[in-house]
Structure formats: C-alpha cells, structure tokens
Amino acid sequence: MDILGKLKGWANSLTEVAVSLLALGIVLEVLVGRNNVPFWPDINVIGNVQAIIAGFSAQGLVGLVAVWVLYSIYTKK
C-alpha cells in the first residue's frame, strides 16, 4: 500500500505541475501574444483549450457528464 500511496502522490504532483504550466501558457499568450514567447514556439495553448471545450460541447449531455467526471476525479483527494 505504501507504493500505491507514493504513486498517487507523484501523480497528484505531476497534475499540479501540468495545471500550472497550462495557466502559465494562457497568461503568456494573453500578455505577449502567441508568437512572441521565445521559449514557447508553435504552441497554441488557448487554441488547444478551446478545441477541447468545443469537443466536449459538441457531444451535448455526454460531454457535460464527461467534464463533470473529470472535474470530480481531479478534485477528489
């Protein structure tokens, strides 16, 4: 059980880092524009997030349920 606890903690840490990088990418694109970030070439964070949200919304109720499931998994500690 100790191994599973360590894996869970590691996965939570990686998720937090990924969410932080996502937020950083959005803020950088809003502040300086998509093509003006020197260490972030050819990555369109806002466009990718919009595409994911559009994919969920195109599915109607199924997409809404999928978002709810993902949110509940993320917030459950």
Distance bins in CASP14 RR format, pairs under 12 A and 6 or more apart:
PFRMAT RR
TARGET T0000
AUTHOR 0000-0000-0000
RMODE 2
METHOD distances of the structure
MODEL  1
1 7 0 0 0 0 0 1 0 0 0 0 0
1 8 0 0 0 0 0 1 0 0 0 0 0
2 8 0 0 0 0 0 1 0 0 0 0 0
2 9 0 0 0 0 0 1 0 0 0 0 0
3 9 0 0 0 0 0 1 0 0 0 0 0
3 10 0 0 0 0 0 1 0 0 0 0 0
4 10 0 0 0 0 0 1 0 0 0 0 0
4 11 0 0 0 0 0 1 0 0 0 0 0
5 11 0 0 0 0 1 0 0 0 0 0 0
5 12 0 0 0 0 1 0 0 0 0 0 0
5 13 0 0 0 0 0 1 0 0 0 0 0
6 12 0 0 0 0 0 1 0 0 0 0 0
6 13 0 0 0 0 0 1 0 0 0 0 0
7 13 0 0 0 0 0 1 0 0 0 0 0
7 14 0 0 0 0 0 1 0 0 0 0 0
8 14 0 0 0 0 0 1 0 0 0 0 0
8 15 0 0 0 0 0 1 0 0 0 0 0
8 76 0 0 0 0 0 1 0 0 0 0 0
8 77 0 0 0 0 1 0 0 0 0 0 0
9 15 0 0 0 0 1 0 0 0 0 0 0
9 16 0 0 0 0 1 0 0 0 0 0 0
9 77 0 0 0 0 1 0 0 0 0 0 0
10 16 0 0 0 0 0 1 0 0 0 0 0
10 17 0 0 0 0 0 1 0 0 0 0 0
11 17 0 0 0 0 0 1 0 0 0 0 0
11 18 0 0 0 0 0 1 0 0 0 0 0
11 73 0 0 0 0 0 1 0 0 0 0 0
11 74 0 0 0 0 0 1 0 0 0 0 0
11 77 0 0 0 0 0 1 0 0 0 0 0
12 18 0 0 0 0 0 1 0 0 0 0 0
12 19 0 0 0 0 0 1 0 0 0 0 0
12 73 0 0 0 0 0 1 0 0 0 0 0
12 74 0 0 0 0 1 0 0 0 0 0 0
12 75 0 0 0 0 0 1 0 0 0 0 0
12 76 0 0 0 0 0 1 0 0 0 0 0
12 77 1 0 0 1 0 0 0 0 0 0 0
13 19 0 0 0 0 0 1 0 0 0 0 0
13 20 0 0 0 0 0 1 0 0 0 0 0
14 20 0 0 0 0 0 1 0 0 0 0 0
14 21 0 0 0 0 0 1 0 0 0 0 0
15 21 0 0 0 0 0 1 0 0 0 0 0
15 22 0 0 0 0 0 1 0 0 0 0 0
15 70 0 0 0 0 0 1 0 0 0 0 0
15 73 0 0 0 0 1 0 0 0 0 0 0
15 74 1 0 0 1 0 0 0 0 0 0 0
15 75 0 0 0 0 0 1 0 0 0 0 0
15 76 0 0 0 0 0 1 0 0 0 0 0
15 77 0 0 0 0 0 1 0 0 0 0 0
16 22 0 0 0 0 0 1 0 0 0 0 0
16 23 0 0 0 0 0 1 0 0 0 0 0
16 74 0 0 0 0 0 1 0 0 0 0 0
16 77 0 0 0 0 0 1 0 0 0 0 0
17 23 0 0 0 0 0 1 0 0 0 0 0
17 24 0 0 0 0 0 1 0 0 0 0 0
18 24 0 0 0 0 0 1 0 0 0 0 0
18 25 0 0 0 0 0 1 0 0 0 0 0
18 45 0 0 0 0 0 1 0 0 0 0 0
18 74 0 0 0 0 0 1 0 0 0 0 0
19 25 0 0 0 0 0 1 0 0 0 0 0
19 26 0 0 0 0 0 1 0 0 0 0 0
19 49 0 0 0 0 0 1 0 0 0 0 0
19 74 0 0 0 0 1 0 0 0 0 0 0
19 75 0 0 0 0 0 1 0 0 0 0 0
20 26 0 0 0 0 0 1 0 0 0 0 0
20 27 0 0 0 0 0 1 0 0 0 0 0
21 27 0 0 0 0 0 1 0 0 0 0 0
21 28 0 0 0 0 0 1 0 0 0 0 0
21 39 0 0 0 0 0 1 0 0 0 0 0
21 40 0 0 0 0 0 1 0 0 0 0 0
21 43 0 0 0 0 0 1 0 0 0 0 0
21 45 0 0 0 0 1 0 0 0 0 0 0
22 28 0 0 0 0 0 1 0 0 0 0 0
22 29 0 0 0 0 0 1 0 0 0 0 0
22 43 0 0 0 0 0 1 0 0 0 0 0
22 45 1 0 0 1 0 0 0 0 0 0 0
22 46 0 0 0 0 0 1 0 0 0 0 0
22 47 0 0 0 0 0 1 0 0 0 0 0
22 48 0 0 0 0 1 0 0 0 0 0 0
22 49 1 0 0 1 0 0 0 0 0 0 0
22 52 0 0 0 0 0 1 0 0 0 0 0
23 29 0 0 0 0 0 1 0 0 0 0 0
23 30 0 0 0 0 0 1 0 0 0 0 0
23 45 0 0 0 0 1 0 0 0 0 0 0
23 46 0 0 0 0 0 1 0 0 0 0 0
23 49 0 0 0 0 0 1 0 0 0 0 0
24 30 0 0 0 0 0 1 0 0 0 0 0
24 31 0 0 0 0 0 1 0 0 0 0 0
24 32 0 0 0 0 0 1 0 0 0 0 0
24 37 0 0 0 0 1 0 0 0 0 0 0
24 39 0 0 0 0 0 1 0 0 0 0 0
24 40 0 0 0 0 1 0 0 0 0 0 0
24 43 0 0 0 0 0 1 0 0 0 0 0
24 45 0 0 0 0 1 0 0 0 0 0 0
25 31 0 0 0 0 1 0 0 0 0 0 0
25 32 0 0 0 0 0 1 0 0 0 0 0
25 33 0 0 0 0 0 1 0 0 0 0 0
25 34 0 0 0 0 1 0 0 0 0 0 0
25 37 1 0 0 1 0 0 0 0 0 0 0
25 39 0 0 0 0 0 1 0 0 0 0 0
25 40 1 0 0 1 0 0 0 0 0 0 0
25 43 1 0 0 1 0 0 0 0 0 0 0
25 44 0 0 0 0 1 0 0 0 0 0 0
25 45 1 0 1 0 0 0 0 0 0 0 0
25 46 0 0 0 0 1 0 0 0 0 0 0
25 47 0 0 0 0 0 1 0 0 0 0 0
25 48 0 0 0 0 0 1 0 0 0 0 0
25 49 0 0 0 0 1 0 0 0 0 0 0
26 32 0 0 0 0 0 1 0 0 0 0 0
26 33 0 0 0 0 0 1 0 0 0 0 0
26 34 0 0 0 0 0 1 0 0 0 0 0
26 37 0 0 0 0 0 1 0 0 0 0 0
26 40 0 0 0 0 0 1 0 0 0 0 0
26 43 0 0 0 0 0 1 0 0 0 0 0
26 44 0 0 0 0 0 1 0 0 0 0 0
26 45 1 0 1 0 0 0 0 0 0 0 0
26 46 1 0 0 1 0 0 0 0 0 0 0
26 47 0 0 0 0 1 0 0 0 0 0 0
26 48 0 0 0 0 0 1 0 0 0 0 0
26 49 1 0 0 1 0 0 0 0 0 0 0
26 50 0 0 0 0 0 1 0 0 0 0 0
27 33 0 0 0 0 0 1 0 0 0 0 0
27 37 0 0 0 0 0 1 0 0 0 0 0
27 40 0 0 0 0 0 1 0 0 0 0 0
27 45 0 0 0 0 1 0 0 0 0 0 0
27 46 0 0 0 0 0 1 0 0 0 0 0
28 34 0 0 0 0 1 0 0 0 0 0 0
28 35 0 0 0 0 0 1 0 0 0 0 0
28 36 0 0 0 0 1 0 0 0 0 0 0
28 37 1 0 1 0 0 0 0 0 0 0 0
28 38 0 0 0 0 0 1 0 0 0 0 0
28 39 0 0 0 0 1 0 0 0 0 0 0
28 40 1 0 0 1 0 0 0 0 0 0 0
28 41 0 0 0 0 0 1 0 0 0 0 0
28 43 0 0 0 0 1 0 0 0 0 0 0
28 44 0 0 0 0 0 1 0 0 0 0 0
28 45 0 0 0 0 1 0 0 0 0 0 0
28 46 0 0 0 0 0 1 0 0 0 0 0
29 35 0 0 0 0 1 0 0 0 0 0 0
29 36 0 0 0 0 1 0 0 0 0 0 0
29 37 1 0 0 1 0 0 0 0 0 0 0
29 40 0 0 0 0 1 0 0 0 0 0 0
29 43 0 0 0 0 1 0 0 0 0 0 0
29 44 1 0 0 1 0 0 0 0 0 0 0
29 45 1 0 1 0 0 0 0 0 0 0 0
29 46 1 0 1 0 0 0 0 0 0 0 0
29 47 0 0 0 0 1 0 0 0 0 0 0
29 48 0 0 0 0 0 1 0 0 0 0 0
29 49 0 0 0 0 0 1 0 0 0 0 0
29 50 0 0 0 0 0 1 0 0 0 0 0
30 36 0 0 0 0 0 1 0 0 0 0 0
30 37 0 0 0 0 0 1 0 0 0 0 0
30 45 0 0 0 0 1 0 0 0 0 0 0
30 46 1 0 0 1 0 0 0 0 0 0 0
30 49 0 0 0 0 0 1 0 0 0 0 0
31 37 0 0 0 0 1 0 0 0 0 0 0
31 40 0 0 0 0 0 1 0 0 0 0 0
31 46 0 0 0 0 0 1 0 0 0 0 0
32 38 0 0 0 0 1 0 0 0 0 0 0
32 39 0 0 0 0 0 1 0 0 0 0 0
32 40 0 0 0 0 1 0 0 0 0 0 0
33 40 0 0 0 0 1 0 0 0 0 0 0
33 43 0 0 0 0 0 1 0 0 0 0 0
33 44 0 0 0 0 0 1 0 0 0 0 0
33 45 0 0 0 0 0 1 0 0 0 0 0
33 46 0 0 0 0 1 0 0 0 0 0 0
34 40 0 0 0 0 1 0 0 0 0 0 0
34 41 0 0 0 0 1 0 0 0 0 0 0
34 42 0 0 0 0 1 0 0 0 0 0 0
34 43 0 0 0 0 1 0 0 0 0 0 0
34 44 1 0 1 0 0 0 0 0 0 0 0
34 45 0 0 0 0 1 0 0 0 0 0 0
34 46 1 0 0 1 0 0 0 0 0 0 0
34 47 0 0 0 0 1 0 0 0 0 0 0
34 48 0 0 0 0 0 1 0 0 0 0 0
35 41 0 0 0 0 1 0 0 0 0 0 0
35 42 0 0 0 0 1 0 0 0 0 0 0
35 43 0 0 0 0 0 1 0 0 0 0 0
35 44 0 0 0 0 1 0 0 0 0 0 0
37 43 0 0 0 0 1 0 0 0 0 0 0
37 44 0 0 0 0 0 1 0 0 0 0 0
37 45 0 0 0 0 1 0 0 0 0 0 0
37 46 0 0 0 0 0 1 0 0 0 0 0
40 46 0 0 0 0 0 1 0 0 0 0 0
42 48 0 0 0 0 0 1 0 0 0 0 0
43 49 0 0 0 0 0 1 0 0 0 0 0
44 50 0 0 0 0 1 0 0 0 0 0 0
44 51 0 0 0 0 1 0 0 0 0 0 0
45 51 0 0 0 0 0 1 0 0 0 0 0
45 52 0 0 0 0 0 1 0 0 0 0 0
46 52 0 0 0 0 0 1 0 0 0 0 0
46 53 0 0 0 0 0 1 0 0 0 0 0
47 53 0 0 0 0 1 0 0 0 0 0 0
47 54 0 0 0 0 1 0 0 0 0 0 0
48 54 0 0 0 0 0 1 0 0 0 0 0
48 55 0 0 0 0 0 1 0 0 0 0 0
49 55 0 0 0 0 0 1 0 0 0 0 0
49 56 0 0 0 0 0 1 0 0 0 0 0
50 56 0 0 0 0 0 1 0 0 0 0 0
50 57 0 0 0 0 0 1 0 0 0 0 0
51 57 0 0 0 0 0 1 0 0 0 0 0
51 58 0 0 0 0 0 1 0 0 0 0 0
52 58 0 0 0 0 0 1 0 0 0 0 0
52 59 0 0 0 0 0 1 0 0 0 0 0
52 63 0 0 0 0 0 1 0 0 0 0 0
52 66 0 0 0 0 0 1 0 0 0 0 0
52 67 0 0 0 0 1 0 0 0 0 0 0
52 70 0 0 0 0 0 1 0 0 0 0 0
53 59 0 0 0 0 0 1 0 0 0 0 0
53 63 0 0 0 0 0 1 0 0 0 0 0
53 64 0 0 0 0 0 1 0 0 0 0 0
53 66 0 0 0 0 0 1 0 0 0 0 0
53 67 0 0 0 0 1 0 0 0 0 0 0
53 70 0 0 0 0 0 1 0 0 0 0 0
54 60 0 0 0 0 0 1 0 0 0 0 0
54 63 0 0 0 0 0 1 0 0 0 0 0
55 62 0 0 0 0 0 1 0 0 0 0 0
55 63 1 0 0 1 0 0 0 0 0 0 0
55 64 0 0 0 0 0 1 0 0 0 0 0
55 66 0 0 0 0 1 0 0 0 0 0 0
55 67 0 0 0 0 0 1 0 0 0 0 0
56 62 0 0 0 0 1 0 0 0 0 0 0
56 63 1 0 1 0 0 0 0 0 0 0 0
56 64 1 0 0 1 0 0 0 0 0 0 0
56 65 0 0 0 0 1 0 0 0 0 0 0
56 66 1 0 0 1 0 0 0 0 0 0 0
56 67 1 0 1 0 0 0 0 0 0 0 0
56 68 0 0 0 0 0 1 0 0 0 0 0
56 69 0 0 0 0 0 1 0 0 0 0 0
56 70 0 0 0 0 1 0 0 0 0 0 0
56 71 0 0 0 0 0 1 0 0 0 0 0
57 63 1 0 0 1 0 0 0 0 0 0 0
57 64 0 0 0 0 1 0 0 0 0 0 0
57 66 0 0 0 0 0 1 0 0 0 0 0
57 67 0 0 0 0 1 0 0 0 0 0 0
58 64 0 0 0 0 0 1 0 0 0 0 0
58 66 0 0 0 0 0 1 0 0 0 0 0
59 65 0 0 0 0 1 0 0 0 0 0 0
59 66 1 0 0 1 0 0 0 0 0 0 0
59 67 0 0 0 0 1 0 0 0 0 0 0
60 66 0 0 0 0 1 0 0 0 0 0 0
60 67 0 0 0 0 0 1 0 0 0 0 0
61 67 0 0 0 0 0 1 0 0 0 0 0
61 68 0 0 0 0 0 1 0 0 0 0 0
62 68 0 0 0 0 0 1 0 0 0 0 0
62 69 0 0 0 0 0 1 0 0 0 0 0
63 69 0 0 0 0 1 0 0 0 0 0 0
63 70 0 0 0 0 1 0 0 0 0 0 0
63 71 0 0 0 0 0 1 0 0 0 0 0
64 70 0 0 0 0 0 1 0 0 0 0 0
64 71 0 0 0 0 0 1 0 0 0 0 0
65 71 0 0 0 0 0 1 0 0 0 0 0
65 72 0 0 0 0 0 1 0 0 0 0 0
66 72 0 0 0 0 0 1 0 0 0 0 0
66 73 0 0 0 0 0 1 0 0 0 0 0
67 73 0 0 0 0 0 1 0 0 0 0 0
67 74 0 0 0 0 0 1 0 0 0 0 0
68 74 0 0 0 0 0 1 0 0 0 0 0
68 75 0 0 0 0 0 1 0 0 0 0 0
69 75 0 0 0 0 0 1 0 0 0 0 0
69 76 0 0 0 0 0 1 0 0 0 0 0
70 76 0 0 0 0 0 1 0 0 0 0 0
END
